Amino acid sequence: MLIPTTPNPELEELERLGDEIALLSAHIEAATARLLDLIRDFDARGGWGNGFKSCAEWLAWRVGMDLGAARERVRVARALPNLPRLAAALAHSELSYAKVRALTRVATPETEERLLAFAKAGTAAHVERLVRGWRRVDRNAEHQETALRHRSRALHVYRDEDGMMVVRGRLTPEVGAVLRQALAAACDRIYAKARVNDPEGDPPSLGQQQADALGMIAEAALHHDLDPGAPGERYQVVVHVDAPALADPAQPGQSVLEDGDHVSAETSRRLACDARRVLMRHDPDGRVAEVGARTRTIPPALRRALEHRDHGCRFPGCGSRFTQGHHIQHWAQGGPTTLSNVALLCRRHHRSVHEEGFQVERLADGELQFRRPNGWLIPAAPALPDAPAGAAVMVLNNADTLRSSWSGERFDVGYAIAVMHPRAIVPSKPATDSVG
């Protein structure tokens, strides 16, 4: 028996609107799959290495993406080649990017198929709950496999043949955790707090980042808790550089650390930008004839004014708060130590300007302009390309492409992990204390 229904134009219009939203969402997921393919290719070929630390930093700078979201895009893009079923499901809009992003945190080629089947049946919230439980199982297994190695702890620091310092060691887990946290915090200060252009020709590896971070940790320790004050002068790093070499690195003259190790004249210029300075005069035989008073290159009052004006590193896309003062025209060449001739740069970008050929100048309107070694201007934030109105990626999707098959039954995450996770024990039946 057919029951007559009364047409409702408003409900029918809302249903069509909902279908249009679902269809457009399916197109967006397909476009996201293509975007991840492009990101993966761009990342693998190092297209971001001409002034940026990582592909994520480039994405944040180039397309205005949040840095955390950019890192996730790069992570997922790198993971998908090993998970072809998930990649195909995203490309065909069978899974949303939210589901794929979550699954790539735990999926392996061995578990991909069963996780894909689950994701198609469940909602994004179900997938997130499953992944959280899955990772807990993984962590418990790792804890069981971990053993304490207290007696093997050691740390050795020695000089290599080329003058580099080599650090080797084995730390107990708790000390190692403290060190890793300190390195992570220092790396965050140097690299991750803002969209940082990497000035090096080759982007720094994780090892290089941690080497820079270790230097920052050492400096911070000596500057604060480990430096007791006046007797702490023995902890300072002293550089001896001849005045002609400081004014012009092309001129002959010594540029050495106090223990005799050579550093480039340009490195000495960078260190002298923001340091304590002592002038010494020598007689014709090289003996010290006169020692001047020690002064700060940048006085405290000027530093406070710099910090108030610049609010961190001025290199485009950086903004790090851990900074050094840079003389745009070096004081050794007659440049004044004034607010207009000094700008704040973080350690890595200060090095870029001095040792790596990057250029900075102050324009007539007071703004700073940075250029790469090849002379290319580095904009503060590039403009997004123009996209034609209504442009969309056309694939064979419909309003039901992204719809899950979940019909509202309770989801028991514990049972789901037990029957899917390789390290779990399969129960005989689902748990009875399920939570919807």
Long-range contacts (C-beta under 8 A, 24 or more apart in sequence): 18-399, 19-399, 20-399, 22-399, 22-400, 22-401, 22-402, 22-403, 23-397, 23-398, 23-399, 23-401, 24-392, 25-96, 25-402, 26-93, 26-395, 26-397, 26-398, 26-399, 26-401, 26-402, 27-93, 27-392, 27-393, 27-394, 27-395, 27-397, 29-90, 29-93, 29-95, 29-96, 29-97, 29-402, 30-90, 30-91, 30-92, 30-93, 30-393, 30-395, 30-397, 31-392, 31-393, 32-90, 32-97, 33-87, 33-90, 33-91, 34-91, 34-393, 35-73, 36-73, 36-76, 36-77, 36-80, 36-90, 37-77, 39-73, 39-74, 39-77, 40-77, 40-78, 40-80, 40-81, 43-74, 43-77, 43-78, 46-203, 48-203, 49-198, 49-201, 49-202, 49-203, 50-201, 50-372, 51-197, 51-198, 51-199, 51-372, 51-378, 52-196, 52-197, 52-198, 52-203, 53-191, 53-196, 53-197, 53-198, 53-203, 53-204, 54-198, 54-203, 57-195, 57-196, 57-197, 57-198, 57-317, 60-195, 60-317, 61-195, 61-197, 61-316, 61-317, 61-381, 61-382, 62-382, 63-384, 64-381, 64-384, 67-192, 67-194, 67-195, 72-101, 75-104, 76-100, 76-101, 76-104, 79-104, 79-107, 80-104, 82-108, 82-109, 83-107, 83-109, 83-112, 85-112, 85-113, 85-116, 86-112, 86-115, 86-116, 89-116, 89-119, 89-120, 92-395, 92-401, 93-395, 93-397, 93-401, 93-402, 94-120, 94-401, 94-402, 95-119, 95-120, 95-402, 96-124, 96-402, 98-124, 98-127, 99-124, 99-127, 102-127, 102-128, 102-131, 103-127, 103-131, 105-131, 105-135, 106-131, 106-134, 106-135, 106-138, 110-422, 111-420, 111-421, 111-422, 114-420, 115-420, 118-416, 118-420, 120-404, 120-405, 121-404, 121-405, 121-406, 122-404, 122-406, 122-411, 123-404, 123-406, 126-406, 126-411, 126-413, 129-411, 129-413, 130-413, 130-416, 130-417, 130-420, 133-413, 133-414, 133-416, 133-417, 134-417, 134-420, 134-421, 137-417, 137-421, 137-423, 137-424, 138-423, 141-423, 146-173, 148-172, 148-173, 163-261, 163-262, 167-214, 182-213, 182-217, 183-210, 183-213, 183-214, 183-217, 184-213, 186-212, 186-213, 186-214, 186-216, 186-217, 186-220, 187-212, 187-213, 189-213, 189-216, 189-320, 189-321, 189-322, 190-216, 190-320, 190-322, 190-346, 190-347, 190-348, 191-348, 193-319, 193-320, 193-321, 194-312, 194-313, 194-317, 194-318, 194-319, 194-320, 195-317, 195-318, 196-315, 196-317, 196-318, 196-320, 196-348, 196-349, 197-315, 197-316, 197-317, 197-318, 197-349, 197-378, 199-315, 199-348, 199-349, 199-351, 199-352, 199-356, 199-358, 199-372, 200-352, 200-356, 212-347, 212-348, 215-347, 216-322, 216-347, 239-263, 239-268, 239-271, 239-272, 241-265, 241-268, 241-272, 243-332, 246-272, 246-330, 246-332, 247-330, 247-332, 247-333, 248-333, 264-355, 266-354, 266-355, 267-354, 267-355, 269-330, 269-332, 269-354, 270-350, 270-351, 270-353, 270-354, 270-355, 272-297, 272-330, 272-331, 272-332, 273-297, 273-324, 273-325, 273-326, 273-327, 273-330, 273-331, 273-350, 273-354, 274-298, 274-324, 274-325, 274-326, 297-325, 297-327, 297-331, 297-337, 298-325, 298-337, 298-342, 299-337, 302-337, 302-338, 302-339, 302-342, 305-339, 306-339, 306-342, 306-343, 306-344, 307-344, 309-339, 310-343, 310-344, 312-344, 312-346, 313-344, 313-345, 313-346, 313-349, 314-343, 314-344, 314-345, 314-360, 314-368, 315-345, 315-346, 315-349, 315-352, 315-370, 316-370, 316-378, 316-379, 316-380, 316-381, 317-380, 317-381, 318-346, 318-349, 320-346, 322-346, 322-347, 324-350, 326-350, 326-353, 326-360, 328-360, 328-361, 328-362, 340-366, 343-368, 410-434, 410-435, 410-436, 411-436
